[in-house]
């Protein structure tokens, strides 16, 4: 068996893994990224291709490095198609938005991390985690058919949703979040489709609800003739026939007549709040492996980039100090919660609501809400309305007032939850008390919405 020694071993060459590797390598650490795919397939990941916050990426991989993958920077709004109500709702999307070629982007971030000094070992499947007491000390697997061991001061789990690494670690004496189940995730499928003529909505992200709650179809234009078309559903729901359901919708859209499918991929992604703690002695989880995704849209590229960066910066500080203890790595949790974790947890409350509301009532409510206020709710976790707007919405939404009341009460709880996250503890010793306080609020969320507990 071959044994390698590094300061940091990163498992997974996605966004979070590459930004973690680049950041740590630029700081002078010896870093290896182990990736199960071969070099030609690395970076080929199922994704909706929409990148929100394209103007504010960490500079450990310069934006100039990934700019070539930005195929459509003219998108400025979302287009919600509500066929049950014969309505199309346009809502603004705040911040810079781009639709990307995800495979090209994947290649560029791998190149960026390599340029920063990280090594890449492809064709490597991790099968076990090494542990000395509570501390993780590396991983073991198979590389190109041969057994291999990676010993490291810190192991970074960037292996995506439902990562097997977390099944292999004994977290009994750590704060690492183990309150994780398949029901908090979404199953998704997408195709890259070439259409013969330019679509009229190449400046929009198109969303369309499925016939059940907690699911939607999307059409995101990489270019005016290359469309990322996909759909997903919450794993709490009865399984959808993803390929058939997407194909049926494509066949019913005139703009897709004569279209050709260029690529197909499926994946699982978290539609849950970020992990309460994503650190353990010698171990951190980043990106999808730690729930760093907007739970209402599935968007996770920017969050993953920052999570990888924050994790690596904490690792650098820990290794140069007293070692990668849980307490030394804790600053990573704090920075995630402060930057986007609290906001994502607030947005997750709306996901909880969607599992308990009749889909027709939910669509009627969306059709009645002002677009700019819906945008605030989707992207900030909170919103407000003037009296005039409330009155206008109330008249327009006659028949959905019960749902509006549920939504309003849920909105108040989401805002209160965001406040709780602003009090996230500064060290591991405060986590249990903070969780108890947060969970008491979540009990009110379940009582208000009538939803089954998610956590």
Phi, psi and omega in degrees: 000135177275135178239130177245147177239129180220163170290317184223132169247125179253126180259106179114129184254037174275197184300306183299317181296317182291320179289325175296315181296316181296317182295314181293320181294319179296335179275001175099005179276152174276118189233137171234139174252122177256130187228131184289333181280162174282172187298327182287333182261346182301136183093351179273099189228140176293129186199155175282347176076001179271128183241106177267139183085030183295343181273355187223071180254151175301148186266008175296331165240106187303146179302327179300334180290328185253356186303327183295342180273353179279100186268341180213105179255013182264008181279130182224002180205163173260145180242106181265115179265121182240079187297332179298336182243013179050047186228141169241122184249118176263127178233141178289149175244115183289151177085167180287135182231140175221148167257133190241163166273103190297324180290318176297317176301317179300319177296318184293321180287328174296316177298319180296317179292323177295317178299326179289344177121000179281144173270154177235128175245108181273176180052039183238117181252115179283132182241339184210156176248134178274138184214135176243099188067232179278344189269130174282133185239007178145195181221161177230143180195204180236126177241116180051041176089352183246144178296143181212144177237138175242112175264133185208154174295322181223137174253128179254117178274101175240035187270009172091185182300142179055040180304137180285341182302321183290339174285340186265346184265140173272105182263017187304323183254026180232164177274354186310135185291116177248008178277064188231133176217163182301332184292346179269011184238166181241142172260129187224157180213140178218153175234147171262118190241131174262125179254151185289333181231156182297137177280154182283341187251040182284359176254018186220153165267121185262128178239144178214127181292148170281179182281005177230163177290162175061039175201150176205158171263154176224151173225105184246120186278107170298317171220183180290348179233000178240115189241133169272110183245128183200179177202161179207163177214151179291137185288357171284342184270167173298139184302139172267156170270087193303311183296315182293318182293321177294316181299321180297317180291320178301318182293336181269001180254119184303326184292347181258009176293130181079009182287156178237135179274125183259336184199147180223136176205150174233163182194166167256147176216150181286132170236062184217173177289157176300152178306140177301321173217131179245028179230151172212166179306118179075015188211134171222148174247143185223156175065220181303330181292350178234015178072030183271062184223139171300113189290344180271337182240342185083359181290127184216005186292309183295317178300320179295320179298315179289322178299315178300319179294312181297320179298314181296321179295323176292322179296316179301314180297319183293315182293325179281350179255235184269008179107165187279063173286168178299318181295322181291331180271354189298330182303332176298312177304314182299317184291323177296312182297322180289322184282305184218347186297315179296319179296317179295323177296322176296319178295328180298335178298325177290328173298317178300315179301319186296336180283347184248356183256139175300134186299324179293320177295320180296317179293324176296321178295315179301320180295335183270337185285144172298138185301318183292331179284325174296322178298317179300317181295320183289326189249345179242346181086356180210162178202168178216156178225141171287165180300320181299317179293321179300316181296315180299317180294320182298318179295315183292331188259020178307131183103345180239021186294327177297318178293321178297320178297317177299318181295317181296314179296321178295319178302316179298320179291323178297318179293322177295323179295319177301320177299322179297323181289336175291344177257024179303139188293153182270357176204164185301331184296338182267359187293314185300316180293320178296318179298319179299318179295315179296318183293330177295325176290321179296328175300322177292325177298312181296321179294319182290315185277336186078011181278155172290145179305136181267334184234000000 
